[in-house]
Amino acid sequence: MPRILIIDDDDLIRQMVRDVLERDGYVVEDASDGKQGLRAFMENPADLVITDLVMPEKEGIEIIIELRRDFPELKIIAISGGGTVGGSQYLDVAGKLGADKILGKPLKLKQLVTIVKELLEKN
């Protein structure tokens, strides 16, 4: 079964996404910030990464750049509720830097599950 890594500093969102994906049979790992997320990925690579964009330690944009550079085939979903600039601008940048899909918060869980399935079926 495909492995998914969720990187988000919001505990509630991380747990909610984890629960939904595990219920669908995926193996899920999570991390609460970008540094922890990259470390987790390097120790045990995932098939798909879902990353928030605005986080402490290392932001999602940096994560996307590093992962896309080193793992060009990796599937990446960027999520964001904004920040001081606004969520849609962060998401636009994430898409240009290599995120396969971008989603605004609040997340629509059915939509997220559909996107996860679509991306993983492309492998």
N, C-alpha and C positions, 0 to 999 in steps of 0.2 A: 504494500500500500504506500502511496506517495507520502513523503514527509513535508510538513509545512512549518515554517518558523514565523511567529508573530512578534514584531518588535513595536511596542507602544508603551509609553510611560503612564497611561491611564489603566489602572488595575481592572476596573469594571469592564472596559472595552476589551482588554486582552482576555479576560476570563469568558466574556460573552462569546467572542469569536472562537475561542478555543473549544468551548462547549458545543457550539453548533457544528464545527468541523469534525470534532471527535465523534459526535453522534452520526455523522456521515461516513465514519470509518477511517478518517485520516489520522496519521500519527502526527501529533502537534507538540511543538516545543515553543516556549515563549521567553521573551526577554523584556526587561523594563526600561532599557535605554539602548542607544546605538552602539556604545562600546561593548556592552554585554552581548548584544545581538550579533555583532560581527565575530566576537570570540566564540559564541555558541555555534555559529555557522561554520567557522573554520575547524572546530573540533568534530562536528558532525553535520556535514552539508545537507541542506534541504533541497527539495525539488522546486519549492515555491516559497518566496518570502513576501509577507505582508508587513509593510513598515509605515508607521506614522511619520510625518515629516517634521513636526515641531516637537523636539525632545531635548532634554538635557544631555550632557556628555558628548553626544555626536548626533547631529540631525539626520533625518531621513534622506535628504538630498546627498549628503556625503556617503551614506550607506549605498544608495543607488549607484553613485559614480564608482565606488570601489568594487562593488559586486559585479556591475556590468563590465568593468574593465577586466576583472580576473575570471569571471564566469559568464561569458556572453550568452550562453544558452539558458541561463537561469531565468525562471519566470518571476516577475516582480509586480506586486500590486502596491501602489502608494495610496495612503489614506490621510486625510487631514480635515480638521475642523477650523483651521485657520491659524491665527496668531495675530501679531500686530499688523501684518501686511494684508491678510485676507486669504482664506483657504483656496479660492480658485486660482490665485496667482501662484501659490506654492505648487498646486496640482499641475498647472500648466508647465511649470519648470520641470517638475518630476517627469512628466510625459516626454518632454524634449530631451531629457537626460537618459531616458531608457526604461522608464517604468512601462510595463506592458499594458497596464490598466490603472486608472486613477478613480478614486471614489471619495466623495465628500462625506463628512460626518454631519449629522448622525447617520450611521450605516444602516442600509437596508439589508438585513441578513440574508434574505432569499436571493437578492441580487448578488451579494458577495459569494454565496455558495455556487450560484450559476456560473459566475466568472471563474471561480477556482476550478470548477469541473472543465470548463472550456479550455482554460490555459493548460491544465494538466493532460487533457486529451490530445493536445497538439504535439506532445512528446513522442 
